């Protein structure tokens, strides 16, 4: 569960999830409150789970480690995936 409120010059942007559903309210949206679906809903759930890292293992049961470079530094990349190809 997570609620995020961001103060913009044009008003507030509010995102809320209860772990199963998610909503967004913002003055630049066509409706006062919009229910998120599809990829937007999954993204909201993942954002909320990232605040409590122990939940990430349940969301993404398969993990791979890769290596790459950023500038001159070696970097490890951790990629979690779930059934259906969700990352």
N, C-alpha and C positions, 0 to 999 in steps of 0.2 A: 504494500500500500504506500502510495506516495502522492503528495501534492506539491506543486511547484508554482510559485507566483513570481512573475517578473514584471517590474515596473518600466514601461516604455513612455516616451513622450506622448504617444497617442492614446495611452491608457494601459491597463494591465493585461498581461497574458497569463492565463491560468490553465494548468494541466493537472488532472487528477486521475489516479487509477486505484481500484480496490483489489487488484490482483487478477481479476477476471474481465473487467470492463474498464474503459477509459474515456474521458471526456476532455474537451478543450473549450475554453471560452476566451474570446479576444475581440476587441472592437474592430479588427480588420477582417473578421470572418463573416460569411453571409448570414449566419444564425447566431443568436446569443450564446447557445451552448450546443456543441456538436459532439455526437458519439463517434469515437474512433473505431474503425473496422480494419480488417485485413492486416496489411503490413504496418500501418500506423498503430494499430492495437498491439501487435506483437512488439513493435519498437518501444512502446510505452511500458509494457510488461518487463522487457529486458532492461530498460533504464531503471525501473524501480528495483529490480533484482540486483543490479550492480551496486546499489547502495548497501546491500547486505550480501557480500560475496559468497557466503556459504550456500546461498540459493542458486548460484550459477551452475554448480555441479548437477543439480536436479534438472535445470532447464536445458543444459547442454551436456549430455552424458558421454559424448565422444570428443576427445581432445587430441590435437596434433601440435607439435612444436616445430617451428621452422626458424631459419636464420636468414638475416639480410643485413645490409649495411645502411646506415644513415650517416651521410658524410663519411668520416673515417672510422666510425664506431661500429663494431659488431653489435647486432640487436637480435634478441630472441623474440619470436612472434608466437603467441599462443592463440590457437583457433579452436573454438568450441562449436560443435554442430549437434543438431537434434534430428530426430526422425523427420523425413520430408525435406531434408536439405536446408533447414533453417539454420542461420548462423548469427 
